[in-house]
Amino acid sequence: MPPTIRRRHLPSLGSFATFEVAAKHLSFTLAAKELNVTQGAVSQQIRLLETALETPLFIRKHNALELTEAGKALQEAVTSGLDRITAGVAAISGAEEPQVVTISATDGMARFWLAPLIRSFRAEHSEVGFVVLASDANDTLRNYAQVDVAILCGNERCEVGEELHFLFPEVAQPVCSPAYLNAYGPFESAESLNGANLLHLHDSHWSADAIGWQPLGWAEWFRAQGAVWAKAPSSLVTNKVGLLMEAALDGEGVMLGWNHMIARDIAEGRLVFAHPGTIGVGRGNFLNYRKDALRRPAVARFVTHLLGVLGAETR
C-alpha cells in the first residue's frame, strides 16, 4: 500500500508554479524571464523541489533540459491543479475567465494566413480575443506557458501534452500583380522570367532561428523547371515576407508566393500567377496545440474553426 502524503508535508505551492513554467519552457532562463526573477532563483527552487520529492525532475544536458518521467507526470498534475485553482478563484470572486486564445507563428504565417482566419472566427465569436506572438527569429515563443496553439513548418513531432495536425504542404509559385503581368508578360517559359524584376527573400530569412529551413527561392525554382536563374539585380531583396508581398501587390515585380499565404489575394484578383511552375521541398505546415488548452471553449472553438476552414479532420 503506497504511503500517505499529507498536504502539510508538500513543498510550497510557489515551487510547483515555478516548476510548471520551467517545464513548459524547458529552460530555467526563459522561466526566469517570464516570472521576473533571476535564473539562479529558478534553479534553486527546482533543486529544492527535487530534494523534497527525492527524485530528479529534469535531465540536464549541455544547453538543454528534458523532463524525466517523474517530471512529465508532475507537470501534468501541477498544470491540472493550477487550472482548477484558477477556476475556483474565478468562481469565488464572480469573475469570468477571459476568453483569450494565444497563438505563435512566423511573421508571414501570422500576417497572411492566420490573421484572416482570426477575423472570420471573430465575425461569429466577437467575445474572444487573441494574442498573436509572431517572429522569424525566436523559436522559443511556442514554448511560452500561455501559448495555446502554435503554427509550425517542417518535419515536426508531437511533444508531451500536445497534438499535431498536418495542415498543408509548403508549395510556392511565381505571382505578380495583374498590372505587372500586362505590362511585362506573358512569361511563357521559365527562362523568360529572367527578364522580369524578380523579388526575393534574403538568405538570412532561411537561417533565422524560428525557420532554419532549406531555402525555397528563385535558384531552387528555376532548377525545378530545368532552367537556370540569371541572378539579375532585383529592386528588392529582403528577409521579410511582408515587404515582399507589398512590393508584388504594388506591381513592382514577381515573387515566389507560398500558396497558403497568397490564396486570398489570388481569389480576389490582387495577384495572378505569372507562370504555372510550382516548387515544394517536402516539408509541411502543422497545427500544434496543448491538450489542456482545449478544455477552454474559446481555444476548442477556434481549433475546430481552423480545421473546418481547411477541410481537415481531427486525427
C-alpha positions as a Markdown table, in Angstrom:
| # | Residue | x | y | z |
|---|---|---|---|---|
| 1 | Met | 0.0 | 0.0 | 0.0 |
| 2 | Pro | 1.5 | 3.3 | -1.0 |
| 3 | Pro | 2.5 | 5.8 | 1.8 |
| 4 | Thr | 0.0 | 8.6 | 2.5 |
| 5 | Ile | 1.4 | 12.1 | 1.8 |
| 6 | Arg | -0.1 | 14.8 | 4.0 |
| 7 | Arg | -0.7 | 18.2 | 2.4 |
| 8 | Arg | 1.3 | 20.0 | 5.0 |
| 9 | His | 4.3 | 17.9 | 4.0 |
| 10 | Leu | 4.1 | 19.0 | 0.4 |
| 11 | Pro | 6.6 | 21.6 | -0.9 |
| 12 | Ser | 5.4 | 25.1 | -1.3 |
| 13 | Leu | 2.8 | 26.0 | -4.0 |
| 14 | Gly | 5.3 | 28.6 | -5.3 |
| 15 | Ser | 7.9 | 25.9 | -6.1 |
| 16 | Phe | 5.2 | 23.9 | -8.1 |
| 17 | Ala | 4.3 | 27.1 | -10.0 |
| 18 | Thr | 8.0 | 27.7 | -10.8 |
| 19 | Phe | 8.4 | 24.1 | -11.9 |
| 20 | Glu | 5.4 | 24.4 | -14.3 |
| 21 | Val | 6.8 | 27.4 | -16.1 |
| 22 | Ala | 10.3 | 25.8 | -16.3 |
| 23 | Ala | 8.8 | 22.5 | -17.6 |
| 24 | Lys | 6.8 | 24.3 | -20.4 |
| 25 | His | 9.9 | 26.3 | -21.5 |
| 26 | Leu | 12.4 | 23.5 | -20.8 |
| 27 | Ser | 14.6 | 26.4 | -19.9 |
| 28 | Phe | 15.4 | 28.0 | -16.5 |
| 29 | Thr | 16.5 | 31.2 | -18.2 |
| 30 | Leu | 13.2 | 31.6 | -20.1 |
| 31 | Ala | 11.2 | 30.7 | -17.0 |
| 32 | Ala | 13.1 | 33.3 | -15.0 |
| 33 | Lys | 12.3 | 35.9 | -17.7 |
| 34 | Glu | 8.6 | 35.1 | -17.6 |
| 35 | Leu | 8.5 | 35.0 | -13.7 |
| 36 | Asn | 10.6 | 38.2 | -13.5 |
| 37 | Val | 13.2 | 36.6 | -11.2 |
| 38 | Thr | 16.8 | 35.5 | -11.6 |
| 39 | Gln | 17.8 | 32.3 | -13.4 |
| 40 | Gly | 19.6 | 31.4 | -10.1 |
| 41 | Ala | 16.3 | 31.7 | -8.2 |
| 42 | Val | 14.5 | 29.4 | -10.6 |
| 43 | Ser | 17.3 | 26.9 | -10.5 |
| 44 | Gln | 17.4 | 26.9 | -6.7 |
| 45 | Gln | 13.6 | 26.4 | -6.5 |
| 46 | Ile | 13.8 | 23.4 | -8.8 |
| 47 | Arg | 16.7 | 21.9 | -6.8 |
| 48 | Leu | 14.8 | 22.3 | -3.5 |
| 49 | Leu | 11.7 | 20.7 | -5.1 |
| 50 | Glu | 13.7 | 17.8 | -6.4 |
| 51 | Thr | 15.3 | 17.4 | -2.9 |
| 52 | Ala | 11.9 | 17.4 | -1.2 |
| 53 | Leu | 10.5 | 14.9 | -3.7 |
| 54 | Glu | 13.7 | 12.8 | -3.6 |
| 55 | Thr | 13.7 | 12.5 | -7.4 |
| 56 | Pro | 15.2 | 14.4 | -10.3 |
| 57 | Leu | 12.6 | 16.2 | -12.4 |
| 58 | Phe | 14.9 | 17.4 | -15.3 |
| 59 | Ile | 17.7 | 15.8 | -17.3 |
| 60 | Arg | 20.3 | 18.5 | -17.5 |
| 61 | Lys | 22.2 | 18.4 | -20.8 |
| 62 | His | 24.6 | 20.9 | -22.4 |
| 63 | Asn | 22.4 | 24.0 | -23.2 |
| 64 | Ala | 19.3 | 21.9 | -22.9 |
| 65 | Leu | 16.8 | 20.4 | -20.5 |
| 66 | Glu | 14.5 | 17.4 | -20.7 |
| 67 | Leu | 11.8 | 16.2 | -18.3 |
| 68 | Thr | 12.3 | 12.9 | -16.6 |
| 69 | Glu | 9.4 | 10.5 | -16.4 |
| 70 | Ala | 8.7 | 11.8 | -12.9 |
| 71 | Gly | 8.9 | 15.4 | -14.3 |
| 72 | Lys | 6.4 | 14.6 | -17.0 |
| 73 | Ala | 3.9 | 13.1 | -14.5 |
| 74 | Leu | 4.4 | 16.1 | -12.1 |
| 75 | Gln | 3.9 | 18.6 | -15.0 |
| 76 | Glu | 0.6 | 17.1 | -15.9 |
| 77 | Ala | -0.6 | 17.1 | -12.3 |
| 78 | Val | 0.6 | 20.6 | -11.5 |
| 79 | Thr | -0.9 | 22.1 | -14.6 |
| 80 | Ser | -4.2 | 20.4 | -13.9 |
| 81 | Gly | -4.1 | 21.6 | -10.3 |
| 82 | Leu | -3.3 | 25.2 | -11.1 |
| 83 | Asp | -6.1 | 25.3 | -13.7 |
| 84 | Arg | -8.5 | 24.1 | -11.0 |
| 85 | Ile | -7.3 | 26.7 | -8.5 |
| 86 | Thr | -7.7 | 29.4 | -11.1 |
| 87 | Ala | -11.2 | 28.3 | -11.9 |
| 88 | Gly | -12.1 | 28.1 | -8.2 |
| 89 | Val | -10.8 | 31.6 | -7.6 |
| 90 | Ala | -12.8 | 32.9 | -10.5 |
| 91 | Ala | -15.9 | 31.2 | -9.2 |
| 92 | Ile | -15.5 | 32.7 | -5.7 |
| 93 | Ser | -14.7 | 36.2 | -7.0 |
| 94 | Gly | -17.5 | 36.1 | -9.5 |
| 95 | Ala | -15.1 | 36.9 | -12.3 |
| 96 | Glu | -15.4 | 35.1 | -15.6 |
| 97 | Glu | -12.3 | 33.7 | -17.2 |
| 98 | Pro | -11.3 | 35.9 | -20.1 |
| 99 | Gln | -11.8 | 34.2 | -23.4 |
| 100 | Val | -8.4 | 34.7 | -25.0 |
| 101 | Val | -6.5 | 32.4 | -27.5 |
| 102 | Thr | -2.7 | 32.8 | -27.7 |
| 103 | Ile | -1.0 | 31.7 | -30.9 |
| 104 | Ser | 2.6 | 31.6 | -32.0 |
| 105 | Ala | 3.7 | 31.7 | -35.7 |
| 106 | Thr | 6.2 | 33.1 | -38.1 |
| 107 | Asp | 5.7 | 36.6 | -39.4 |
| 108 | Gly | 4.4 | 35.6 | -42.8 |
| 109 | Met | 2.1 | 33.0 | -41.5 |
| 110 | Ala | 0.7 | 35.3 | -38.8 |
| 111 | Arg | 0.0 | 38.1 | -41.2 |
| 112 | Phe | -1.1 | 36.5 | -44.4 |
| 113 | Trp | -2.7 | 33.2 | -43.3 |
| 114 | Leu | -3.6 | 33.4 | -39.6 |
| 115 | Ala | -5.0 | 36.9 | -39.5 |
| 116 | Pro | -7.8 | 36.2 | -42.0 |
| 117 | Leu | -8.8 | 33.1 | -40.1 |
| 118 | Ile | -8.9 | 35.1 | -36.8 |
| 119 | Arg | -11.1 | 37.7 | -38.5 |
| 120 | Ser | -13.5 | 35.1 | -39.9 |
| 121 | Phe | -13.7 | 33.4 | -36.5 |
| 122 | Arg | -14.4 | 36.7 | -34.6 |
| 123 | Ala | -17.2 | 37.5 | -37.0 |
| 124 | Glu | -19.2 | 34.9 | -35.1 |
| 125 | His | -17.3 | 35.0 | -31.8 |
| 126 | Ser | -16.6 | 38.6 | -31.1 |
| 127 | Glu | -16.2 | 38.0 | -27.4 |
| 128 | Val | -13.0 | 36.0 | -28.0 |
| 129 | Gly | -9.7 | 38.0 | -28.0 |
| 130 | Phe | -6.4 | 36.9 | -29.5 |
| 131 | Val | -2.7 | 37.2 | -28.6 |
| 132 | Val | -0.5 | 36.5 | -31.6 |
| 133 | Leu | 3.2 | 36.1 | -31.0 |
| 134 | Ala | 4.9 | 36.3 | -34.4 |
| 135 | Ser | 8.6 | 36.0 | -35.1 |
| 136 | Asp | 11.0 | 34.6 | -37.6 |
| 137 | Ala | 13.9 | 34.9 | -35.1 |
| 138 | Asn | 12.6 | 33.5 | -31.9 |
| 139 | Asp | 11.7 | 29.8 | -31.9 |
| 140 | Thr | 11.1 | 29.7 | -28.2 |
| 141 | Leu | 7.8 | 31.6 | -28.5 |
| 142 | Arg | 5.9 | 28.3 | -29.0 |
| 143 | Asn | 7.1 | 27.2 | -25.6 |
| 144 | Tyr | 5.7 | 30.1 | -23.6 |
| 145 | Ala | 3.3 | 28.9 | -20.9 |
| 146 | Gln | 0.4 | 31.0 | -22.3 |
| 147 | Val | 0.7 | 29.7 | -25.9 |
| 148 | Asp | -2.4 | 27.6 | -26.7 |
| 149 | Val | -1.7 | 27.0 | -30.4 |
| 150 | Ala | 1.5 | 27.1 | -32.5 |
| 151 | Ile | 1.7 | 27.1 | -36.3 |
| 152 | Leu | 4.8 | 25.3 | -37.3 |
| 153 | Cys | 6.6 | 24.4 | -40.5 |
| 154 | Gly | 9.0 | 21.5 | -41.1 |
| 155 | Asn | 9.0 | 17.9 | -40.0 |
| 156 | Glu | 7.6 | 18.2 | -36.5 |
| 157 | Arg | 6.9 | 15.6 | -33.8 |
| 158 | Cys | 4.3 | 15.7 | -31.1 |
| 159 | Glu | 5.6 | 16.9 | -27.7 |
| 160 | Val | 4.2 | 15.8 | -24.3 |
| 161 | Gly | 0.7 | 17.1 | -23.8 |
| 162 | Glu | 0.3 | 18.3 | -27.3 |
| 163 | Glu | -1.4 | 17.3 | -30.5 |
| 164 | Leu | -0.2 | 17.8 | -34.0 |
| 165 | His | -2.2 | 18.2 | -37.2 |
| 166 | Phe | -0.9 | 18.3 | -40.7 |
| 167 | Leu | -2.4 | 21.4 | -42.5 |
| 168 | Phe | -0.9 | 21.6 | -46.0 |
| 169 | Pro | 2.4 | 21.2 | -47.8 |
| 170 | Glu | 4.9 | 24.1 | -48.4 |
| 171 | Val | 4.4 | 25.0 | -52.1 |
| 172 | Ala | 5.5 | 28.2 | -53.9 |
| 173 | Gln | 4.7 | 29.6 | -57.4 |
| 174 | Pro | 5.6 | 32.9 | -59.2 |
| 175 | Val | 3.0 | 35.6 | -58.7 |
| 176 | Cys | 2.7 | 39.3 | -59.6 |
| 177 | Ser | 0.0 | 42.0 | -59.9 |
| 178 | Pro | -2.3 | 41.9 | -62.9 |
| 179 | Ala | -0.8 | 45.3 | -64.0 |
| 180 | Tyr | 2.7 | 43.9 | -63.9 |
| 181 | Leu | 1.8 | 40.9 | -66.0 |
| 182 | Asn | 0.0 | 43.1 | -68.5 |
| 183 | Ala | 3.0 | 45.4 | -68.8 |
| 184 | Tyr | 5.9 | 42.9 | -68.9 |
| 185 | Gly | 4.3 | 39.4 | -69.6 |
| 186 | Pro | 3.3 | 36.9 | -70.6 |
| 187 | Phe | 6.1 | 34.7 | -69.2 |
| 188 | Glu | 5.5 | 31.5 | -71.2 |
| 189 | Ser | 8.8 | 29.8 | -70.3 |
| 190 | Ala | 10.8 | 29.6 | -67.1 |
| 191 | Glu | 13.7 | 31.3 | -68.9 |
| 192 | Ser | 11.5 | 34.3 | -69.8 |
| 193 | Leu | 11.1 | 35.1 | -66.2 |
| 194 | Asn | 14.8 | 36.0 | -66.1 |
| 195 | Gly | 13.7 | 39.2 | -67.9 |
| 196 | Ala | 11.4 | 40.2 | -65.0 |
| 197 | Asn | 12.2 | 42.0 | -61.8 |
| 198 | Leu | 12.4 | 39.0 | -59.5 |
| 199 | Leu | 11.7 | 40.0 | -55.9 |
| 200 | His | 13.2 | 37.5 | -53.5 |
| 201 | Leu | 14.0 | 36.6 | -49.9 |
| 202 | His | 17.4 | 37.2 | -48.5 |
| 203 | Asp | 19.4 | 34.1 | -47.4 |
| 204 | Ser | 19.2 | 35.3 | -43.7 |
| 205 | His | 15.4 | 34.6 | -43.8 |
| 206 | Trp | 16.1 | 30.9 | -44.2 |
| 207 | Ser | 18.7 | 30.8 | -41.4 |
| 208 | Ala | 16.5 | 32.6 | -38.8 |
| 209 | Asp | 16.1 | 30.6 | -35.6 |
| 210 | Ala | 12.4 | 30.2 | -35.9 |
| 211 | Ile | 12.7 | 28.9 | -39.5 |
| 212 | Gly | 16.1 | 27.2 | -40.2 |
| 213 | Trp | 14.7 | 25.6 | -43.3 |
| 214 | Gln | 16.1 | 24.5 | -46.7 |
| 215 | Pro | 15.8 | 27.6 | -48.9 |
| 216 | Leu | 12.8 | 27.9 | -51.3 |
| 217 | Gly | 13.9 | 30.6 | -53.6 |
| 218 | Trp | 14.5 | 31.5 | -57.2 |
| 219 | Ala | 17.6 | 29.3 | -57.6 |
| 220 | Glu | 15.6 | 26.3 | -56.5 |
| 221 | Trp | 12.5 | 27.2 | -58.6 |
| 222 | Phe | 14.5 | 27.6 | -61.8 |
| 223 | Arg | 16.3 | 24.4 | -61.1 |
| 224 | Ala | 13.0 | 22.6 | -60.6 |
| 225 | Gln | 11.8 | 23.9 | -64.0 |
| 226 | Gly | 15.0 | 22.7 | -65.7 |
| 227 | Ala | 16.3 | 26.2 | -66.2 |
| 228 | Val | 19.0 | 28.5 | -64.6 |
| 229 | Trp | 18.4 | 31.7 | -62.7 |
| 230 | Ala | 20.3 | 34.6 | -64.2 |
| 231 | Lys | 20.6 | 36.4 | -60.9 |
| 232 | Ala | 19.9 | 39.8 | -62.4 |
| 233 | Pro | 19.7 | 42.7 | -59.9 |
| 234 | Ser | 16.4 | 43.0 | -58.1 |
| 235 | Ser | 14.6 | 46.1 | -56.9 |
| 236 | Leu | 14.0 | 44.3 | -53.5 |
| 237 | Val | 15.8 | 41.6 | -51.6 |
| 238 | Thr | 14.5 | 41.3 | -48.0 |
| 239 | Asn | 14.3 | 38.9 | -45.1 |
| 240 | Lys | 10.6 | 39.8 | -44.5 |
| 241 | Val | 7.8 | 38.1 | -46.4 |
| 242 | Gly | 5.5 | 41.1 | -45.7 |
| 243 | Leu | 7.8 | 43.5 | -47.5 |
| 244 | Leu | 8.0 | 41.1 | -50.5 |
| 245 | Met | 4.2 | 40.8 | -50.6 |
| 246 | Glu | 3.7 | 44.6 | -50.5 |
| 247 | Ala | 6.1 | 45.1 | -53.4 |
| 248 | Ala | 4.4 | 42.4 | -55.5 |
| 249 | Leu | 0.9 | 43.9 | -54.8 |
| 250 | Asp | 2.2 | 47.3 | -55.7 |
| 251 | Gly | 3.2 | 46.0 | -59.2 |
| 252 | Glu | 6.9 | 46.1 | -58.6 |
| 253 | Gly | 7.8 | 42.7 | -59.8 |
| 254 | Val | 7.4 | 38.9 | -59.5 |
| 255 | Met | 7.8 | 37.0 | -56.2 |
| 256 | Leu | 7.6 | 33.3 | -55.3 |
| 257 | Gly | 4.3 | 33.2 | -53.4 |
| 258 | Trp | 3.5 | 30.5 | -50.9 |
| 259 | Asn | 0.1 | 29.1 | -51.9 |
| 260 | His | -1.4 | 29.3 | -48.4 |
| 261 | Met | -0.3 | 32.9 | -48.0 |
| 262 | Ile | -1.4 | 34.2 | -51.4 |
| 263 | Ala | -4.7 | 32.3 | -51.7 |
| 264 | Arg | -6.9 | 35.2 | -50.7 |
| 265 | Asp | -5.1 | 37.7 | -53.0 |
| 266 | Ile | -5.3 | 35.3 | -55.9 |
| 267 | Ala | -9.0 | 34.7 | -55.3 |
| 268 | Glu | -9.8 | 38.4 | -55.1 |
| 269 | Gly | -7.6 | 39.3 | -58.2 |
| 270 | Arg | -4.9 | 41.4 | -56.5 |
| 271 | Leu | -2.3 | 38.8 | -57.5 |
| 272 | Val | -2.1 | 36.5 | -60.5 |
| 273 | Phe | 0.1 | 33.5 | -61.3 |
| 274 | Ala | 3.0 | 34.7 | -63.6 |
| 275 | His | 4.0 | 31.1 | -64.5 |
| 276 | Pro | 2.3 | 27.7 | -63.9 |
| 277 | Gly | 5.5 | 26.1 | -62.5 |
| 278 | Thr | 5.5 | 25.3 | -58.8 |
| 279 | Ile | 8.1 | 24.1 | -56.3 |
| 280 | Gly | 8.0 | 22.2 | -53.0 |
| 281 | Val | 10.7 | 20.8 | -50.8 |
| 282 | Gly | 8.8 | 18.1 | -49.0 |
| 283 | Arg | 8.1 | 20.0 | -45.8 |
| 284 | Gly | 4.6 | 20.8 | -44.4 |
| 285 | Asn | 2.8 | 23.2 | -42.2 |
| 286 | Phe | 1.3 | 21.9 | -38.9 |
| 287 | Leu | -1.1 | 23.0 | -36.2 |
| 288 | Asn | 0.3 | 22.2 | -32.8 |
| 289 | Tyr | -1.9 | 22.7 | -29.7 |
| 290 | Arg | -1.8 | 21.7 | -26.0 |
| 291 | Lys | -4.4 | 19.2 | -25.0 |
| 292 | Asp | -5.1 | 21.0 | -21.7 |
| 293 | Ala | -5.8 | 24.3 | -23.7 |
| 294 | Leu | -8.7 | 22.5 | -25.4 |
| 295 | Arg | -10.6 | 22.5 | -22.1 |
| 296 | Arg | -11.2 | 26.2 | -22.7 |
| 297 | Pro | -14.2 | 26.7 | -25.0 |
| 298 | Ala | -12.6 | 29.6 | -26.9 |
| 299 | Val | -9.5 | 27.5 | -27.9 |
| 300 | Ala | -11.6 | 24.4 | -28.8 |
| 301 | Arg | -13.9 | 26.5 | -31.0 |
| 302 | Phe | -11.0 | 28.2 | -32.8 |
| 303 | Val | -9.2 | 25.0 | -33.5 |
| 304 | Thr | -12.4 | 23.5 | -34.8 |
| 305 | His | -12.9 | 26.6 | -37.0 |
| 306 | Leu | -9.4 | 26.5 | -38.3 |
| 307 | Leu | -9.6 | 22.8 | -39.2 |
| 308 | Gly | -13.0 | 23.2 | -40.7 |
| 309 | Val | -11.9 | 26.1 | -42.9 |
| 310 | Leu | -9.1 | 23.9 | -44.2 |
| 311 | Gly | -11.4 | 20.9 | -44.6 |
| 312 | Ala | -9.1 | 18.9 | -42.3 |
| 313 | Glu | -10.2 | 16.2 | -40.0 |
| 314 | Thr | -9.1 | 15.6 | -36.4 |
| 315 | Arg | -6.9 | 12.5 | -36.2 |
